[in-house]
Amino acid sequence: MKVKVDFDLCESNALCEALAPEVFELDDDDYLVVKQEDVTDENRDNVERAVAACPRSAISIVEG
Ligand code: SF4
């Protein structure tokens, strides 16, 4: 499973970074970077929290 972000929807409010900093990070220009695309046993809970919290529904977990 992989993390997928629709960057056209993302409004760079950093909520996902707050919940899963090992996966999401805003760069110096406030663009969201996915640091770790793989959903693992270790990051799954945090990624799912970020999916639920994103006000733009920009994050999804996809097969692959
Ligand atoms: S929570 Fe959603 S809108 Fe906010 S930075 Fe993350 S992906 Fe973008």
Backbone and ligand atoms as CSV (ligand in chain L), in Angstrom:
chain,resi,resn,atom,element,x,y,z
A,1,MET,N,N,0.840,-1.190,0.000
A,1,MET,CA,C,0.000,0.000,0.000
A,1,MET,C,C,0.884,1.253,0.000
A,2,LYS,N,N,0.377,2.273,-0.707
A,2,LYS,CA,C,1.166,3.500,-0.846
A,2,LYS,C,C,0.310,4.722,-0.501
A,3,VAL,N,N,1.005,5.753,-0.054
A,3,VAL,CA,C,0.366,7.040,0.190
A,3,VAL,C,C,0.299,7.795,-1.126
A,4,LYS,N,N,-0.879,8.331,-1.424
A,4,LYS,CA,C,-1.022,9.144,-2.631
A,4,LYS,C,C,-1.636,10.483,-2.225
A,5,VAL,N,N,-1.062,11.557,-2.746
A,5,VAL,CA,C,-1.580,12.898,-2.459
A,5,VAL,C,C,-1.974,13.567,-3.764
A,6,ASP,N,N,-3.160,14.133,-3.781
A,6,ASP,CA,C,-3.583,14.952,-4.920
A,6,ASP,C,C,-3.090,16.375,-4.649
A,7,PHE,N,N,-1.987,16.721,-5.268
A,7,PHE,CA,C,-1.360,18.010,-4.990
A,7,PHE,C,C,-2.180,19.186,-5.517
A,8,ASP,N,N,-3.117,18.909,-6.429
A,8,ASP,CA,C,-4.010,19.975,-6.892
A,8,ASP,C,C,-5.005,20.374,-5.794
A,9,LEU,N,N,-5.298,19.436,-4.905
A,9,LEU,CA,C,-6.232,19.716,-3.813
A,9,LEU,C,C,-5.536,20.260,-2.574
A,10,CYS,N,N,-4.299,19.845,-2.355
A,10,CYS,CA,C,-3.577,20.186,-1.125
A,10,CYS,C,C,-3.465,21.698,-0.954
A,11,GLU,N,N,-3.754,22.147,0.279
A,11,GLU,CA,C,-3.653,23.582,0.564
A,11,GLU,C,C,-2.515,23.880,1.540
A,12,SER,N,N,-1.631,22.916,1.719
A,12,SER,CA,C,-0.391,23.124,2.484
A,12,SER,C,C,-0.622,23.669,3.890
A,13,ASN,N,N,-1.580,23.085,4.591
A,13,ASN,CA,C,-1.847,23.558,5.946
A,13,ASN,C,C,-1.117,22.731,7.016
A,14,ALA,N,N,-0.392,21.709,6.580
A,14,ALA,CA,C,0.512,20.947,7.461
A,14,ALA,C,C,-0.189,20.079,8.496
A,15,LEU,N,N,-1.477,19.871,8.367
A,15,LEU,CA,C,-2.142,18.978,9.320
A,15,LEU,C,C,-1.587,17.562,9.226
A,16,CYS,N,N,-1.331,17.112,8.014
A,16,CYS,CA,C,-0.799,15.757,7.851
A,16,CYS,C,C,0.608,15.650,8.433
A,17,GLU,N,N,1.388,16.683,8.279
A,17,GLU,CA,C,2.737,16.673,8.843
A,17,GLU,C,C,2.681,16.581,10.365
A,18,ALA,N,N,1.723,17.261,10.952
A,18,ALA,CA,C,1.596,17.224,12.410
A,18,ALA,C,C,1.257,15.822,12.895
A,19,LEU,N,N,0.472,15.106,12.115
A,19,LEU,CA,C,0.015,13.779,12.544
A,19,LEU,C,C,0.961,12.661,12.131
A,20,ALA,N,N,1.652,12.836,11.030
A,20,ALA,CA,C,2.554,11.788,10.530
A,20,ALA,C,C,3.826,12.429,9.967
A,21,PRO,N,N,4.649,12.996,10.851
A,21,PRO,CA,C,5.843,13.719,10.379
A,21,PRO,C,C,6.876,12.814,9.721
A,22,GLU,N,N,6.768,11.504,9.959
A,22,GLU,CA,C,7.692,10.587,9.315
A,22,GLU,C,C,7.338,10.369,7.844
A,23,VAL,N,N,6.150,10.801,7.454
A,23,VAL,CA,C,5.664,10.575,6.088
A,23,VAL,C,C,5.523,11.888,5.307
A,24,PHE,N,N,5.003,12.916,5.969
A,24,PHE,CA,C,4.684,14.171,5.285
A,24,PHE,C,C,5.549,15.305,5.812
A,25,GLU,N,N,5.949,16.185,4.876
A,25,GLU,CA,C,6.743,17.341,5.295
A,25,GLU,C,C,6.503,18.483,4.306
A,26,LEU,N,N,6.315,19.667,4.834
A,26,LEU,CA,C,6.258,20.836,3.955
A,26,LEU,C,C,7.672,21.339,3.741
A,27,ASP,N,N,8.020,21.617,2.486
A,27,ASP,CA,C,9.372,22.107,2.222
A,27,ASP,C,C,9.444,23.616,2.477
A,28,ASP,N,N,10.580,24.195,2.200
A,28,ASP,CA,C,10.794,25.609,2.515
A,28,ASP,C,C,9.853,26.528,1.736
A,29,ASP,N,N,9.314,26.025,0.628
A,29,ASP,CA,C,8.369,26.813,-0.170
A,29,ASP,C,C,6.920,26.438,0.124
A,30,ASP,N,N,6.727,25.685,1.207
A,30,ASP,CA,C,5.381,25.256,1.617
A,30,ASP,C,C,4.722,24.297,0.633
A,31,TYR,N,N,5.547,23.544,-0.071
A,31,TYR,CA,C,4.994,22.471,-0.891
A,31,TYR,C,C,5.102,21.165,-0.117
A,32,LEU,N,N,4.043,20.399,-0.158
A,32,LEU,CA,C,4.036,19.138,0.569
A,32,LEU,C,C,4.925,18.110,-0.132
A,33,VAL,N,N,5.754,17.445,0.655
A,33,VAL,CA,C,6.609,16.376,0.161
A,33,VAL,C,C,6.226,15.088,0.886
A,34,VAL,N,N,6.052,14.012,0.122
A,34,VAL,CA,C,5.829,12.704,0.730
A,34,VAL,C,C,7.198,12.051,0.882
A,35,LYS,N,N,7.653,11.960,2.112
A,35,LYS,CA,C,9.005,11.454,2.369
A,35,LYS,C,C,9.055,9.935,2.295
A,36,GLN,N,N,7.945,9.314,2.623
A,36,GLN,CA,C,7.893,7.849,2.695
A,36,GLN,C,C,6.576,7.425,2.060
A,37,GLU,N,N,6.641,6.896,0.836
A,37,GLU,CA,C,5.401,6.523,0.137
A,37,GLU,C,C,4.792,5.230,0.651
A,38,ASP,N,N,5.622,4.347,1.164
A,38,ASP,CA,C,5.122,3.041,1.584
A,38,ASP,C,C,4.357,3.153,2.905
A,39,VAL,N,N,3.190,2.530,2.932
A,39,VAL,CA,C,2.453,2.423,4.190
A,39,VAL,C,C,2.935,1.159,4.886
A,40,THR,N,N,3.461,1.329,6.076
A,40,THR,CA,C,4.050,0.207,6.818
A,40,THR,C,C,3.263,-0.033,8.107
A,41,ASP,N,N,3.581,-1.142,8.761
A,41,ASP,CA,C,2.940,-1.409,10.054
A,41,ASP,C,C,3.229,-0.275,11.035
A,42,GLU,N,N,4.416,0.334,10.876
A,42,GLU,CA,C,4.821,1.386,11.817
A,42,GLU,C,C,4.083,2.707,11.573
A,43,ASN,N,N,3.851,3.052,10.305
A,43,ASN,CA,C,3.271,4.378,10.057
A,43,ASN,C,C,1.776,4.336,9.723
A,44,ARG,N,N,1.199,3.149,9.633
A,44,ARG,CA,C,-0.189,3.032,9.158
A,44,ARG,C,C,-1.173,3.852,9.999
A,45,ASP,N,N,-1.083,3.767,11.322
A,45,ASP,CA,C,-2.037,4.495,12.169
A,45,ASP,C,C,-1.940,5.995,11.925
A,46,ASN,N,N,-0.707,6.492,11.853
A,46,ASN,CA,C,-0.528,7.933,11.641
A,46,ASN,C,C,-1.018,8.357,10.258
A,47,VAL,N,N,-0.729,7.535,9.252
A,47,VAL,CA,C,-1.194,7.871,7.897
A,47,VAL,C,C,-2.726,7.894,7.856
A,48,GLU,N,N,-3.352,6.932,8.503
A,48,GLU,CA,C,-4.818,6.900,8.503
A,48,GLU,C,C,-5.388,8.113,9.231
A,49,ARG,N,N,-4.713,8.562,10.279
A,49,ARG,CA,C,-5.158,9.780,10.962
A,49,ARG,C,C,-5.031,10.989,10.031
A,50,ALA,N,N,-3.944,11.028,9.274
A,50,ALA,CA,C,-3.739,12.143,8.345
A,50,ALA,C,C,-4.800,12.122,7.248
A,51,VAL,N,N,-5.118,10.944,6.732
A,51,VAL,CA,C,-6.171,10.824,5.715
A,51,VAL,C,C,-7.476,11.385,6.269
A,52,ALA,N,N,-7.802,11.003,7.501
A,52,ALA,CA,C,-9.071,11.429,8.103
A,52,ALA,C,C,-9.078,12.929,8.392
A,53,ALA,N,N,-7.913,13.473,8.704
A,53,ALA,CA,C,-7.849,14.877,9.135
A,53,ALA,C,C,-7.732,15.860,7.976
A,54,CYS,N,N,-7.288,15.409,6.832
A,54,CYS,CA,C,-7.050,16.345,5.728
A,54,CYS,C,C,-8.368,17.011,5.307
A,55,PRO,N,N,-8.457,18.321,5.447
A,55,PRO,CA,C,-9.718,19.004,5.138
A,55,PRO,C,C,-10.024,19.039,3.645
A,56,ARG,N,N,-9.041,18.729,2.823
A,56,ARG,CA,C,-9.246,18.743,1.378
A,56,ARG,C,C,-9.415,17.336,0.808
A,57,SER,N,N,-9.410,16.332,1.676
A,57,SER,CA,C,-9.491,14.935,1.216
A,57,SER,C,C,-8.466,14.665,0.122
A,58,ALA,N,N,-7.267,15.182,0.341
A,58,ALA,CA,C,-6.226,15.084,-0.689
A,58,ALA,C,C,-5.361,13.831,-0.546
A,59,ILE,N,N,-5.471,13.164,0.596
A,59,ILE,CA,C,-4.610,11.994,0.831
A,59,ILE,C,C,-5.412,10.718,0.709
A,60,SER,N,N,-4.844,9.743,0.013
A,60,SER,CA,C,-5.474,8.431,-0.030
A,60,SER,C,C,-4.414,7.359,0.107
A,61,ILE,N,N,-4.867,6.176,0.458
A,61,ILE,CA,C,-3.999,5.002,0.540
A,61,ILE,C,C,-4.415,4.089,-0.599
A,62,VAL,N,N,-3.462,3.757,-1.470
A,62,VAL,CA,C,-3.781,2.996,-2.677
A,62,VAL,C,C,-2.982,1.697,-2.705
A,63,GLU,N,N,-3.479,0.745,-3.456
A,63,GLU,CA,C,-2.752,-0.521,-3.644
A,63,GLU,C,C,-1.451,-0.273,-4.378
A,64,GLY,N,N,-0.472,-1.099,-4.099
A,64,GLY,CA,C,0.737,-0.992,-4.892
A,64,GLY,C,C,1.990,-0.852,-4.075
L,1,SF4,S1,S,-3.538,17.792,5.475
L,1,SF4,FE1,FE,-4.193,17.711,3.314
L,1,SF4,S2,S,-4.327,19.834,2.656
L,1,SF4,FE2,FE,-3.104,19.777,4.532
L,1,SF4,S3,S,-0.967,19.676,3.854
L,1,SF4,FE3,FE,-1.694,17.566,4.195
L,1,SF4,S4,S,-2.454,16.883,2.184
L,1,SF4,FE4,FE,-2.282,19.100,2.106
